[in-house]
């Protein structure tokens, strides 16, 4: 009998309350992920002029989203190492507390600049929550139960995607825009109490060394690159000297980061992993699919709310098919992988994503709404059949002891891909919109003309202030936005197709049945 062995590894008291501990970890994970999906439906409201919103420009809205994703992605590796060194419970409690304070401050923001700063503070807390939840989970579940626990943990992300937009919409229907952040505070308080009571502490007896220089270089490089891209979209001119200088500076700093990490004996990002073509292809697929999808989510909110006239709650409900498809197909994607292999499943998922993005290029102001629902469902289906196979490939491509690094790296690439998607596709949207609406704003005073050309919400805000005289701007604004959306959707389609080519060329095909079975224990162990 081998049962006493695992019992000696995990104390009996911890083993008895393992599912309650998982519930608390899910709660902390839920609010971290929920925050971004809630914000998606609040974008239009925050862009609306005061007192309804903050009157944020499109570039400020992009920064409110990207401040979170860039800080989160940049600190993820270091946060995991700090948890290993100081103790996962302490880091988890500290991360949740900082996230809660950032949420309360964000809710009371008096300007777009304050909102961006407080979103970055929230990300600082979130970065310490995500890796700690998984590390704690691995220390309270025995090996045979880990796959089931990880599946439930990962399901929390799908749940957040599903309930986030609806929760955000319901709050915005009854309260002010800050309520989408303030809702986090009571959840944080409950999570802190339950964590203090239930969650055991653990640490790595041989923690890795921290890499502060690498972290600073990666965050600074990404911020400069994204800032340059967003500024180019705001000015509708990517040849502007400041834009080119900022993008170039970002690329130089990121190059310095790669060189430094290559020479470091304790890198936060081990660049030697990328010598493995299969690993690199899977990482590229994750980054590219989030690049395309985050860009679509960004303009999709303006399409449903500004052009189609749906409320934030209705807009949130419209996105349910996307989340439902992920919840349905993500756990079943392995069946397709077993039958057709990683290459066919992932490439097929990316082609499906490309097709749904292309469909957005055909949408008009009067397109039947059920077509949008079908497209969202197919988009979620494609995403489910990309994330599961690529996660498996990444875990199989590296040695078992590197599984933690591989998992953190895939999460980082997902966040960075999403941030760049919002920056690049958001800038394409802004540039196309400004070019389309500019000649219709000639009668406005110069000061108002610049502000009105920023985004469809800015134009509609100016039109509302002008009263009956401004009604003539509504139809041109909708037409300019639809044209900009079509251009942006086609750019996203191209990105998804590039991802499909990469996975088709470099991901492994269907292995022999015996070989696949041999690899299965590796995947179970990869959780550790």
N, C-alpha and C positions, 0 to 999 in steps of 0.2 A: 504493500500500500504506500502510495507517494503523497497522500493528502497532508501528513504532518509537515512536509517541507514548505509548501507555500504558507501554511499557517504560521510558521516560525518567521517568515519574511515580513508579514503584515500582522500587527497586533490584532487580537481578537476583537477588541472594542472598536477599532477602526473598521475592521472587516464587516462588523454588524451594521454600521451606519454608512456603508459605502454608497448606497443609492441615494440617501439623503444628502451626502456630500456632493454627489454628482448633480443633484437638483440645485444646490447652492451655486456650484460652478456654472451651471447652465444659466442661472439668473444673472450672474455677472457677465457672462459672454453675451447674453441676450441684449442687455442695454448698450454694450459697446458696439454691437453690429446694428442694433435697432436704430441707433442715433443717425446713421447715414441714410437708412431707408426712410426714416421719418422726415429728414431734411429734404429729401427729393420732392415731396409734395408741397413743402413750404417755400420752395424757391421763388415761385411767382409772388407769393404774399410778401416775402422779404424784399423783393424787387419793387413792390408797389410803394409810391411815395408816402411819407408820414401823413397822418398818424396811423394808417393801416399797417405799413411796413417801415423799412428803413430807407427806402428809395435807393437800394444798392444797384450799382451798374452791373452789366453782365460780367465784366472782369472781376468785380468785387465778389459777386456770387461764386464765380469759379474759384477764387481764393478762399472763400468760406468753406468750400468743399475740400480743396486741395491742401489747405493748411493742416487739416486733420489727417489726410492720407499720407502726406509727405513726412510729417513728424512721426506718425505711427510706423511707417515703413522704415524710416531711418533709424529708429531706436529699438526695433524688434529684437535684433540679435543681442545687443547690449543688455536689454531688459531681461532676456533669458539667462544670460551669464550672471547678472546681478542676483536674480532669484536663486540660481545654483549656489552662489557664494554666501548670501545673507540669510537665505531661507525663503521658500516659496510662499508660505503663509504671510510673512511680514510684507513681502513685495506685493502680493495680491491685495492685502488690506490697504497698503499705501497707494497703490494704483487706483483702486476703486474710490478712495477718499479724494484723490486729486481730480478724478473724473467727475465726481459729484460736485466739487467746488467749481470746476470749470463750467459745468452745466448750469449751476445757479447764476454765475456771472454772465454767461452767454444769454440767458433768458432776460437779463436786465440791460443788455447792450444798448447804448444810446446812438451808436453809429456803426456803419459797416466795418470800419477799422477795428473797433472794439470786439465785434463779433468774430472777426478773423483771428485776433489775438487769443480770445477765450476758447475758440475751437482748437487752436494749437495746444492750449493748456489741457483741454479734454483729451487730445491725442496722446499727450505725455502720459497721462494716467492709463489710457487704453493700451498703450504699448507694453505696460508692465502687467496688465491683466491677462492678455491673450496667451502668451507662452506659459505663464504660471498656472493657468487653469489646466492645461494639458499635462504639465509636469506633475501637478498634484494628483490628477486622475491616474497617471501611471503608477503612483505610489500608494494608491488605496485599492486598486483592483489587481487580482491575480492575472497571470498571463492569459489564461483561457477565457476570462471575461473581458479582457481589454478590447478586442474587436467590437463587441457589442456596445461597450461603454463609449468608445470613440465614435461609433455610428450615431449614438444618441447625442453625443456632444456636437458632432458635425451637423446633426439635424436642427440644432438650435439656430444655426445660420439661416437655414431655409425657413424656419419659423419666423425669424426676425424679418426676413425679406417679405414674408406674407403679411404679417400684422403691422409692420412699420408704416407703410403708406396709409392704411386704413385708420390706425391710431392717430397719425398726424393729421389726416383729413378731418376726423371727428373732433380733435382738439381745435383746429383752425375754424371749424364751423361754429364753435361756441366760445372760444377764448382768443386772446391776442397771440401773435406769432411766437412770442417767447415761451408759450406753454409747451411747445414741442421739445424744449430743452429742460424746462422746470419739471416735467413729468419724470425725469431721471432721478431727481433728488430723493423722493420717498422710497424708490426702488433701491437706491444706493444705501440708504439707512437700514432697510430690512436686510440687504445682502451683508452689510458690515456686521450686524448683530449675529446673523446665522453663521457667517464665516468664523467669527471669534469663538462661537460655541462649538461648531461641528468640525471644522477643517483642521487636520493635524499639520504640523510643520515638518518640512523635510528640506534637505540640502544635498548637493553633490559633494562627496568627500574629496573629489579631485576636480574642483571647478576650473574652467578655462580662464585665462587672463583677459582683462578688459582691453578694448582697442579704441580709446577716446579719439585719437587722431583720425582713424578710419571713419568713425561715426561723424565727426565734424566735416570731413571732406565730402562724404556721401550726401549729407543733408544740404550743405552749402552748394554743392554742384547741382543737385536736383532743383533746389529753390531758384538758383540763377537761371537754369535752363527753362523751367516752367514759367518763371516771371517773364523772360524774354518772349516766349511763345504767346502768353496771354496779352502782353503789351502790344505785340504785333497785331493781334486780332482787334484789340481796343482801338488802335490807330488806323486799322485797315491798311497797314503798310509794313510789310516785312523787310523792306529795304532801308528802313529808318536806321540811322547810325547807332542810336541807343539800343534798339532791338537786336541788331546784329552783334553789337559788342557784348550784350548781356548773354545771348545764346552762346557766343564763342567762349566767354568766360566760364559758363556752366560746363561746356564740353571739356575745356582745359582742366578744370578742377576735378571732373569725373575721371579724366584720363590719369591725373595725378593720384586719385583714389585707387584706381586699378593697379598702377605701378607700385604704390605703397603697399597694398594688400599682397601683391605678388612677392614682395621682398620681406614682408613681416613674418616672424615666427609664431605670431598669435593673431592672425587676421580675423576680423569679424565676418568677412566674405572670402572664403577660400576659392580664388579664381581658377585653381587647378581642376575643380569640378567640371568646368566648362570645356575641358579637353574631350570629355565624353560627348560625342555628337548626339546620342540619344537623350541624355540629360539636357543638353542645350536646346534641342528641338522641343522637348516637353515644356521647358521653362518659357520658351518663345511663344508656344501655343497659349499658355496661361496668360502671359502678359498681353498678347495681341487680342485675345477674346475679351479681356476686361477693358482694354483700350477701346475697342469698338462698342461694347455694351454700355460702359459708363458715359460715353459720348451720346449714345442714343437716349439713355435715361434723362440726360440733361436737356436735350431739345424736346423729348417726348412730353415732359411736363408743360412746357410752353405751348405745345401743339394742343394738348387736351384742355388746358385751362384758358389760355389766351385766345386761341383761334376757335376752338370748339365750344368754349363757354362753360365747361364743367366745373363744379365746385372742387375744392381740395379733397373732400371725402369721396366724391364720385371719381375723381382722378385716381385716388388710391385704390378704389375697388376695381377700376379698369386694369390695374397692373396685377391683379390677383392671378390671372392665368399664367403669367410668367413664373410666379412663385410656386403655383400649384404643379406646373410641369416639372420643376426642379425637385419638389418633394416626391412626386410620383416616380420619376425616371432615374434620379441619382442613385437610389439603392439598387435599381435593377440594371444599371448600365453594365455591370460586370457580366451579365448574361450575354450581351452583344459582344463584349470583349472576348469571352470564352468561345463564342461561335465564329467571329470574324477577325479577331485580333485587335491590338491597340491601334495600328496604323489605319485600318479601314474605319473603325469606330470614331476615332478622333478627327480624321480628315472629313468623314461624313458629317460630324457635328459642326465643324467649321464651315463647310459648304452650306449647311442649313442656316447657320448664323448669317452668312453672306447673303443668302436668298431673302431672309427676313429683313435685313437692312436695305436691300434693294427695293423691297416692297414699300418701305417708307418713302422712297423717291417717287412713288405714284400717288401718295395720299394727298387729297385736297380737303378743303373746308367742309365739303358735303359727302365725303367718303363714308359708306355705311359703317357704323361703329363696330359691328360684329367682325368686320375684316381686321380691324385693329386687334381685337381680342384673339382671333386666330393667329395673327402674326406674333403677338406676345407669347401665346402658348407654344408655338413652334420655336420661338427664341429660347424659352426656358428648356425645351426638350433638347435643343442643340447644345446648350450650355451644360446640361447634365451629362451628356455623352462626350463632353470634352474634359470636364473637371475630374471625373472618376478615373478614366484611363490614364490621364497625364499624371495624376497623383500616384497611381500604381507604378507607372514607368519611372517616375522620379525616385520612389522608394527602392525599386529594384536596381536602378542604375548605380547606386552608391553602396558601399559596405554597410552592414547592419548597424555598426556603432556610429555611423554618420547620419542616422535617420532623423535625429533631432535637428541637425543643421539643414538637412534637405527640406524638412517640413517648414522651418522658419524661412528658408530661402524662397520657397514657392509662395508663401504668404507675402513676402516682401515684393516679389515680382508682380503679384496680383495687384497689390496696392499701388506700386509705381506705374504699372500699365494703366490702371484706372485713372490715376492722376494725370498722366500724359494724355490719355484719351480725352479727358475733360478739357485740358489745356489746348491740345491741337484741334480737336473737332469743335470745341467751344469757340476757338479763334476763327476757324473756317466759317462757322455759323455767324459770328459777329461781323466778319469782313464781308461776307456775302449779303448779310442783311443791310449793313451800312451802304454798300454799293447800290442795293436795290431801292432804298428809301431816300437816298440823298437828294435826288432831283425833285422829290415831292415835298421837301422841307424848305424850299427857297423862299416862301412867303413869311417864314418865322424869323424872329430876331436872331442874330448870330449866336448869342449865348444859349438860347433855347434850341437852336438848330443842332449844335454839337451834342447836347444832352439827349435830345429826342432820337438821334441816330444811333445811340448806344445799343438798344435792344427793342424788341416789340413792346415790352412793358414800359420802357421809357417813352416810346412814341405814344402809346395809349394813355399814359399818365399826363403828358403834355396836352393831348387831345381833350382829355376830360377837363383840364384846367381852363381851356379855351372855350368850353361850352359848345353851343351850336356851331360855331365857326370851326371847331376842331373835328367835327364828325366826318369831314371830308378826308381826314387822315386814316380813319379806321380801316377802310377797304385796302388802300395802298399798303398799310402796315401788314395786314394779313397776307396779301399777295407777296410782299417782299420776304416775309418770314417763311412762307411755304416754299418759295424758290430757294432760300438759304437752307432750309431743312432738306430739300431734295439734293442739293450739292453736298451737304454734310453727310447724308445717308450714303451717297455713292462713294465718298471717301472712306467711310467705315466699311463698306462692302469690299473695297480694294484691300484694306488692311486684313479683313477676315480671309480673303482669298490668298493673300501672301502667307498667312498662317497655315492654310490648308496645303499649300505647296511645300512648306517647310516640314510639316508632319508627314506628308506623303513620301518625301525624299529620305527622311532620317529616322522616323519611328520604326520600331521592329514590327514585322508582320506577324501572322498567327504562328505561334510556336507549336511543335508537336505536343500532343496531349500529355505525354509522360514528363516532358520538360516543364510544362506549366504547373503540373502538380508538385514537382520538385521545388518550384519557387514559392509555393503558397506558404510554407512555414516561415520563409524569410519575411513575408509581408506581415505576418502576425507578430514576429519578433521586432519588426521595424517600429512598431508602436513604442517599444521600450527605448 
